[in-house]
Amino acid sequence: MPLNIKDLKITSSDFQPLGKLRDEHAGDKGNVLPKLKVSGVPAGTKELAVICHDPDAPLPNGFTHWVVYGIDPSTSDLSDAQEKFRVGPNGAGGMQYYGPQPPAGHGEHHYYFWVYALDTKVEGTPTREEFLQKYAGNVIEQNRIVGIYENK
């Protein structure tokens, strides 16, 4: 299977790649969604999806912090994505951004903010796992930015 990374990018003015997320973005210290921007959306994209996932969480599948569907391909600023698009369930079962909150003393966790350009529209609000299983074959391109957070 070819890699699906070319021109699509997701960036943040709140943190650099592999940079530290600020406390205000943590689930128990403000829960403010980092500012995210998307660029380089490939031709043929019908919809964008964004997922924030922590693979370091001490759970079999990590922890999903945010899933968003129905993002118009012309959208570049995701600052209001929480209110403007379809938000799916996070790992706690809520339908909103749930910021980093790793167990104290568990070390640094990596928060992957993935953007997916899809050749079809996503139906409903699947979980991260359901989305990846059902729509993996519809991904035209994908990319991510990773932030780091530690709860000391």
GIWOSUL-V349496 format. One record per residue. RES is the residue in one small letter. SS is DSSP state (H for helix, E for strand, - for the rest). PSI is psi in radians with two decimals (none if undefined). Layout:
BEGIN
res=RES ss=SS psi=PSI
res=RES ss=SS psi=PSI
END
This chain:
BEGIN
res=m ss=- psi=2.24
res=p ss=- psi=2.67
res=l ss=- psi=2.45
res=n ss=- psi=0.86
res=i ss=- psi=2.09
res=k ss=- psi=-1.55
res=d ss=- psi=-0.32
res=l ss=- psi=2.32
res=k ss=E psi=2.61
res=i ss=E psi=2.23
res=t ss=E psi=2.93
res=s ss=- psi=2.44
res=s ss=- psi=-0.11
res=d ss=- psi=-0.35
res=f ss=- psi=2.63
res=q ss=- psi=2.82
res=p ss=- psi=2.25
res=l ss=- psi=0.34
res=g ss=E psi=2.91
res=k ss=E psi=2.34
res=l ss=- psi=2.46
res=r ss=- psi=2.77
res=d ss=H psi=-0.60
res=e ss=H psi=-0.37
res=h ss=H psi=-0.20
res=a ss=- psi=2.58
res=g ss=- psi=-0.55
res=d ss=- psi=0.19
res=k ss=- psi=0.61
res=g ss=- psi=-0.68
res=n ss=- psi=0.67
res=v ss=- psi=2.18
res=l ss=- psi=2.26
res=p ss=- psi=2.63
res=k ss=- psi=2.23
res=l ss=- psi=2.47
res=k ss=E psi=2.53
res=v ss=E psi=2.45
res=s ss=E psi=2.91
res=g ss=- psi=0.55
res=v ss=- psi=2.21
res=p ss=- psi=2.69
res=a ss=- psi=2.56
res=g ss=- psi=-0.02
res=t ss=- psi=2.21
res=k ss=- psi=-0.45
res=e ss=E psi=2.62
res=l ss=E psi=2.60
res=a ss=E psi=2.56
res=v ss=E psi=2.36
res=i ss=E psi=2.33
res=c ss=E psi=2.16
res=h ss=E psi=2.46
res=d ss=E psi=1.74
res=p ss=- psi=-0.20
res=d ss=- psi=-0.17
res=a ss=- psi=2.46
res=p ss=- psi=1.02
res=l ss=- psi=2.69
res=p ss=- psi=-0.65
res=n ss=- psi=0.38
res=g ss=- psi=-2.75
res=f ss=E psi=2.27
res=t ss=E psi=2.16
res=h ss=E psi=-0.39
res=w ss=E psi=2.37
res=v ss=E psi=2.33
res=v ss=E psi=2.31
res=y ss=E psi=2.94
res=g ss=E psi=0.36
res=i ss=E psi=2.13
res=d ss=- psi=2.38
res=p ss=- psi=-0.34
res=s ss=- psi=-0.10
res=t ss=- psi=2.30
res=s ss=- psi=-0.61
res=d ss=E psi=2.10
res=l ss=- psi=0.28
res=s ss=- psi=-0.63
res=d ss=- psi=0.37
res=a ss=H psi=-0.58
res=q ss=H psi=-0.64
res=e ss=H psi=-0.46
res=k ss=H psi=-0.44
res=f ss=- psi=3.10
res=r ss=E psi=2.05
res=v ss=E psi=2.26
res=g ss=- psi=-3.11
res=p ss=- psi=2.37
res=n ss=- psi=-3.13
res=g ss=- psi=-0.32
res=a ss=- psi=-0.01
res=g ss=- psi=-0.09
res=g ss=- psi=2.85
res=m ss=- psi=0.99
res=q ss=- psi=2.98
res=y ss=- psi=2.32
res=y ss=- psi=1.78
res=g ss=- psi=2.95
res=p ss=- psi=2.43
res=q ss=- psi=1.06
res=p ss=- psi=2.72
res=p ss=- psi=2.41
res=a ss=- psi=2.36
res=g ss=- psi=0.06
res=h ss=- psi=-0.01
res=g ss=- psi=-3.02
res=e ss=- psi=2.40
res=h ss=E psi=2.61
res=h ss=E psi=2.23
res=y ss=E psi=1.89
res=y ss=E psi=2.02
res=f ss=E psi=1.74
res=w ss=E psi=2.43
res=v ss=E psi=2.36
res=y ss=E psi=2.23
res=a ss=E psi=2.14
res=l ss=E psi=2.58
res=d ss=- psi=0.18
res=t ss=- psi=2.94
res=k ss=- psi=2.48
res=v ss=- psi=2.32
res=e ss=- psi=2.31
res=g ss=- psi=-2.61
res=t ss=- psi=1.27
res=p ss=- psi=2.76
res=t ss=- psi=2.97
res=r ss=H psi=-0.83
res=e ss=H psi=-0.76
res=e ss=H psi=-0.74
res=f ss=H psi=-0.88
res=l ss=H psi=-0.66
res=q ss=H psi=-0.79
res=k ss=H psi=-0.59
res=y ss=H psi=0.09
res=a ss=H psi=-0.68
res=g ss=H psi=-0.14
res=n ss=H psi=0.05
res=v ss=E psi=2.04
res=i ss=E psi=-0.77
res=e ss=E psi=2.69
res=q ss=E psi=2.76
res=n ss=E psi=3.00
res=r ss=E psi=2.80
res=i ss=E psi=2.45
res=v ss=E psi=2.24
res=g ss=E psi=2.77
res=i ss=E psi=2.46
res=y ss=E psi=2.50
res=e ss=- psi=2.37
res=n ss=- psi=1.74
res=k ss=- psi=none
END
